[in-house]
Amino acid sequence: MRRTRPVAGPARRIRTHARHISGGHLRQDGHRRRNGHRAGAGTAWRAVVLGAATGGRSMTGLAGITLSARPPVARPLRILATLAAAGELAADKSPRTPSRLAPAPLAGRLATGAVAATALARRDGTRPLLPVLLACAGVVAASMVGVRFRAYASRRGHPTLAAFAEDLVTVGLATTAVRHTGPARFAVLRP
């Protein structure tokens, strides 16, 4: 890694003044990150993936963002999110579980996807509008694909195997979405 000389004199004052005006701070890699800037490609992509995880299992995306958070998030909140996600994974195998495309379950998935995307955006220091919209699109798309996949597997005689495969994909998506994010400094999940 190349060492650089510290900036001194007038250049330092200009840099400090520009930083103060922008309202931002420097990330560890040296690039400027402003509070409330537009979502970059990384945040947008992770929001879609997080929404897809939520479309597969409504609590998995929210559990992923909660479990990946650092100390400002209370331990009881992490435990609650984990138990909710685990309970949903178990309940999903029941034949009495309603379709995820029914209005109430789909609205619940959209709500949890929006909360998870808001937390992700705040963690990345971006405005939440675009990540929330992209996550909701991911929720709807993954819900539709999941219903069709489960119907196909049921016709083939493997509904339980398909449900477990969907669980693995959903957990993988949630893990991918919350990986490589900055410190958890978001207000949505603070106690």
Phi, psi and chi 1 to 4 in degrees:
 res  aa     phi    psi   chi1   chi2   chi3   chi4
   1 MET       -  132.9 -174.0  169.7  157.9      -
   2 ARG   -81.9  132.0 -166.0  174.6   73.7  176.8
   3 ARG   -86.7  141.1  -68.0 -173.6  159.3 -111.3
   4 THR  -114.9  153.1   58.8      -      -      -
   5 ARG   -76.4  142.3  -70.4 -176.0    6.2 -145.9
   6 PRO   -64.3  144.1   15.3  -21.2      -      -
   7 VAL   -77.8  132.0  179.2      -      -      -
   8 ALA  -125.2  164.6      -      -      -      -
   9 GLY    69.1 -144.2      -      -      -      -
  10 PRO   -60.2  -35.6  -18.8   26.8      -      -
  11 ALA   -62.8  -38.0      -      -      -      -
  12 ARG   -66.2  -41.1 -178.6 -178.9 -176.3  138.4
  13 ARG   -63.7  -39.2  -76.5 -167.5  -63.9  -89.0
  14 ILE   -64.7  -43.7  -69.1  170.4      -      -
  15 ARG   -63.0  -45.0 -178.1  176.5  175.8 -164.7
  16 THR   -63.6  -41.3  -56.9      -      -      -
  17 HIS   -65.1  -43.0 -177.1   65.9      -      -
  18 ALA   -63.1  -38.8      -      -      -      -
  19 ARG   -65.2  -40.7 -177.2  174.5  163.8 -169.6
  20 HIS   -64.9  -42.0  176.2   71.0      -      -
  21 ILE   -66.8  -41.2  -70.1  172.5      -      -
  22 SER   -70.5  -21.0   70.3      -      -      -
  23 GLY    73.6   14.4      -      -      -      -
  24 GLY  -110.2 -174.0      -      -      -      -
  25 HIS  -145.7  164.1   58.8  -81.0      -      -
  26 LEU   -85.3  136.9  -64.5  177.3      -      -
  27 ARG   -78.1  174.4  -62.4 -174.4  -46.8 -155.2
  28 GLN   -63.8  -28.8  -71.3 -179.8   -9.2      -
  29 ASP   -84.5    4.5   61.5    1.0      -      -
  30 GLY    92.4  -10.0      -      -      -      -
  31 HIS   -82.9  150.9  -67.9   93.8      -      -
  32 ARG   -79.5  134.6 -175.9  165.4  -49.2  -73.4
  33 ARG  -123.4  121.9 -179.0  175.5   78.4 -177.4
  34 ARG   -96.6  144.6  -76.1 -178.6 -117.4  158.7
  35 ASN   -70.3  124.8  -64.3  -28.7      -      -
  36 GLY    82.5   20.1      -      -      -      -
  37 HIS   -79.7  170.1   70.7  -73.4      -      -
  38 ARG   -67.0  150.5  -70.2 -174.7 -177.8  144.4
  39 ALA   -66.4  131.8      -      -      -      -
  40 GLY   -82.4  180.0      -      -      -      -
  41 ALA   -63.0  -36.8      -      -      -      -
  42 GLY   -63.8  -47.5      -      -      -      -
  43 THR   -65.6  -41.3  -57.9      -      -      -
  44 ALA   -62.8  -44.9      -      -      -      -
  45 TRP   -63.6  -44.4  174.3 -111.0      -      -
  46 ARG   -64.8  -33.0  -75.8 -164.4  -53.1  -88.2
  47 ALA   -64.8  -41.2      -      -      -      -
  48 VAL   -63.1  -44.8  171.5      -      -      -
  49 VAL   -65.5  -40.8  173.9      -      -      -
  50 LEU   -63.5  -39.4 -165.4   61.5      -      -
  51 GLY   -64.6  -39.1      -      -      -      -
  52 ALA   -64.2  -38.9      -      -      -      -
  53 ALA   -63.3  -39.8      -      -      -      -
  54 THR   -69.7  -32.3  -55.4      -      -      -
  55 GLY   -66.6  -31.7      -      -      -      -
  56 GLY   -73.8  -50.0      -      -      -      -
  57 ARG  -140.7  121.5  -59.3  -72.4  179.9  -89.4
  58 SER   -60.7  -28.4   61.6      -      -      -
  59 MET   -99.3   -7.8  -69.3  -56.7  -63.0      -
  60 THR   -68.3  -42.2  -55.9      -      -      -
  61 GLY   -63.5  -43.8      -      -      -      -
  62 LEU   -66.9  -38.1 -168.3   56.8      -      -
  63 ALA   -65.0  -39.6      -      -      -      -
  64 GLY   -62.1  -45.0      -      -      -      -
  65 ILE   -69.4  -33.5 -162.5   78.0      -      -
  66 THR   -71.4  -44.2  -55.4      -      -      -
  67 LEU   -69.2  -27.1  -70.3  172.6      -      -
  68 SER   -85.9   -5.2   68.8      -      -      -
  69 ALA   -74.2  154.2      -      -      -      -
  70 ARG   -95.4 -178.6  -65.8 -161.5  178.3  114.3
  71 PRO   -39.9  -28.0  -31.9   35.0      -      -
  72 PRO   -60.4  -21.7  -19.7   26.8      -      -
  73 VAL   -85.1  127.3  174.9      -      -      -
  74 ALA   -68.7  148.5      -      -      -      -
  75 ARG   -61.6  -41.4 -174.0  174.4 -178.7 -165.3
  76 PRO   -59.5  -33.3  -24.2   32.8      -      -
  77 LEU   -66.7  -39.9 -171.4   56.2      -      -
  78 ARG   -63.4  -43.9  -68.4  178.9 -175.9 -164.6
  79 ILE   -64.1  -43.4  -67.3  170.3      -      -
  80 LEU   -62.1  -44.5 -177.9   63.4      -      -
  81 ALA   -64.8  -39.2      -      -      -      -
  82 THR   -66.1  -43.9  -56.6      -      -      -
  83 LEU   -65.4  -38.8  -70.8  175.3      -      -
  84 ALA   -64.6  -42.3      -      -      -      -
  85 ALA   -67.1  -41.8      -      -      -      -
  86 ALA   -66.3  -40.1      -      -      -      -
  87 GLY   -63.0  -38.7      -      -      -      -
  88 GLU   -68.5  -38.0 -175.8 -175.4   15.9      -
  89 LEU   -60.3  -38.6  -69.6  175.3      -      -
  90 ALA   -73.8  -43.8      -      -      -      -
  91 ALA   -68.8  -24.5      -      -      -      -
  92 ASP   -64.6  -22.3 -179.2   69.1      -      -
  93 LYS   -78.8  -12.3  -48.9  -56.6  178.3  -76.2
  94 SER   -74.0  137.9  170.4      -      -      -
  95 PRO   -68.8  -14.9   18.2  -24.8      -      -
  96 ARG   -85.3   -3.9  -72.9 -172.6 -116.3  172.5
  97 THR   -65.9  128.4  -57.1      -      -      -
  98 PRO   -69.0  160.8   23.4  -30.4      -      -
  99 SER   -62.3  138.8  169.8      -      -      -
 100 ARG   -70.6  -11.8   67.6 -171.8   84.2 -175.9
 101 LEU   -91.9   -3.9  -65.8  178.5      -      -
 102 ALA   -64.3  151.1      -      -      -      -
 103 PRO   -54.6  -46.2  -26.7   33.9      -      -
 104 ALA   -67.2  -50.5      -      -      -      -
 105 PRO   -62.3  -37.9  -23.8   33.3      -      -
 106 LEU   -66.8  -39.2 -174.3   59.0      -      -
 107 ALA   -63.9  -39.5      -      -      -      -
 108 GLY   -63.4  -41.3      -      -      -      -
 109 ARG   -65.7  -40.6  -73.0  173.2 -164.0  -86.3
 110 LEU   -63.0  -39.9  -71.4  168.9      -      -
 111 ALA   -66.4  -47.0      -      -      -      -
 112 THR   -68.9  -33.6   55.3      -      -      -
 113 GLY   -64.3  -39.5      -      -      -      -
 114 ALA   -66.5  -40.9      -      -      -      -
 115 VAL   -65.1  -45.0  169.6      -      -      -
 116 ALA   -63.3  -41.4      -      -      -      -
 117 ALA   -68.1  -35.7      -      -      -      -
 118 THR   -63.3  -43.9  -60.0      -      -      -
 119 ALA   -62.9  -41.3      -      -      -      -
 120 LEU   -62.9  -43.6  179.2   70.9      -      -
 121 ALA   -64.5  -42.7      -      -      -      -
 122 ARG   -65.3  -37.5  -67.4 -153.7 -169.8  -78.8
 123 ARG   -62.6  -39.2  176.5 -175.5  -68.7 -171.0
 124 ASP   -84.1   -3.4  -73.8   -5.9      -      -
 125 GLY    73.8   30.1      -      -      -      -
 126 THR  -115.6  166.2   63.8      -      -      -
 127 ARG   -70.0  140.7  -65.2  178.3 -167.8  152.6
 128 PRO   -82.9  -11.8   25.8  -30.5      -      -
 129 LEU   -58.7  -54.2  179.8   62.1      -      -
 130 LEU   -63.9  -46.3 -178.9   61.2      -      -
 131 PRO   -59.4  -36.9  -27.7   35.5      -      -
 132 VAL   -66.0  -44.8  166.5      -      -      -
 133 LEU   -63.0  -42.4  -67.2  174.6      -      -
 134 LEU   -67.2  -38.6  -68.4  172.1      -      -
 135 ALA   -64.8  -40.0      -      -      -      -
 136 CYS   -64.4  -38.3  -71.9      -      -      -
 137 ALA   -63.7  -40.3      -      -      -      -
 138 GLY   -63.9  -37.7      -      -      -      -
 139 VAL   -60.9  -49.9  166.0      -      -      -
 140 VAL   -64.4  -45.8  172.3      -      -      -
 141 ALA   -62.5  -47.2      -      -      -      -
 142 ALA   -67.4  -34.2      -      -      -      -
 143 SER   -63.8  -43.7  -64.5      -      -      -
 144 MET   -66.6  -42.9  -68.0  171.6   63.1      -
 145 VAL   -64.9  -41.0  168.1      -      -      -
 146 GLY   -62.4  -42.3      -      -      -      -
 147 VAL   -63.6  -44.3  165.5      -      -      -
 148 ARG   -66.8  -39.0  -70.9 -175.8 -179.1  179.8
 149 PHE   -64.8  -43.6  172.2   67.7      -      -
 150 ARG   -67.4  -37.2  -66.2  -74.7  -74.5  -87.0
 151 ALA   -65.3  -42.3      -      -      -      -
 152 TYR   -61.9  -45.1  171.7   78.5      -      -
 153 ALA   -65.5  -35.3      -      -      -      -
 154 SER   -66.0  -40.1  -67.4      -      -      -
 155 ARG   -64.2  -31.3  -73.4 -167.5  -54.3  -91.5
 156 ARG   -84.2   -7.6  -65.2  -77.8 -172.9  171.5
 157 GLY    88.2   22.0      -      -      -      -
 158 HIS  -130.1   51.7  -56.6  -69.3      -      -
 159 PRO   -67.9  -37.8   23.6  -31.4      -      -
 160 THR   -70.1  -42.0  -55.1      -      -      -
 161 LEU   -61.6  -40.5 -175.7   60.8      -      -
 162 ALA   -64.8  -38.0      -      -      -      -
 163 ALA   -64.7  -41.6      -      -      -      -
 164 PHE   -67.7  -38.2  -78.1  115.7      -      -
 165 ALA   -63.0  -40.7      -      -      -      -
 166 GLU   -65.8  -36.8 -166.3  178.0   13.8      -
 167 ASP   -58.2  -46.5  -69.9  -15.5      -      -
 168 LEU   -62.9  -43.3  -70.9  174.7      -      -
 169 VAL   -63.8  -42.6  168.9      -      -      -
 170 THR   -64.3  -46.0  -59.9      -      -      -
 171 VAL   -64.2  -39.2  170.4      -      -      -
 172 GLY   -62.8  -41.4      -      -      -      -
 173 LEU   -63.4  -44.7  -72.5  171.5      -      -
 174 ALA   -63.4  -40.9      -      -      -      -
 175 THR   -64.1  -42.6  -56.7      -      -      -
 176 THR   -63.8  -39.5  -59.0      -      -      -
 177 ALA   -66.2  -34.4      -      -      -      -
 178 VAL   -96.9   -2.4  -61.1      -      -      -
 179 ARG   -77.5  149.2 -167.9  178.9  -65.4  163.7
 180 HIS    61.4   41.4  -56.4  -59.6      -      -
 181 THR  -109.4  163.7   56.8      -      -      -
 182 GLY   -74.4 -173.5      -      -      -      -
 183 PRO   -63.3  147.9   19.0  -26.1      -      -
 184 ALA   -78.6   89.3      -      -      -      -
 185 ARG  -119.3   58.8  -68.2 -175.5 -178.2  143.1
 186 PHE  -117.6  148.1   46.8   86.2      -      -
 187 ALA   -87.3  -15.9      -      -      -      -
 188 VAL   -62.9  -39.4  172.1      -      -      -
 189 LEU  -108.2   14.5  -63.1  176.5      -      -
 190 ARG   -74.0  142.3  -81.5 -167.4 -176.1  158.5
 191 PRO   -69.3      -   19.7  -24.1      -      -
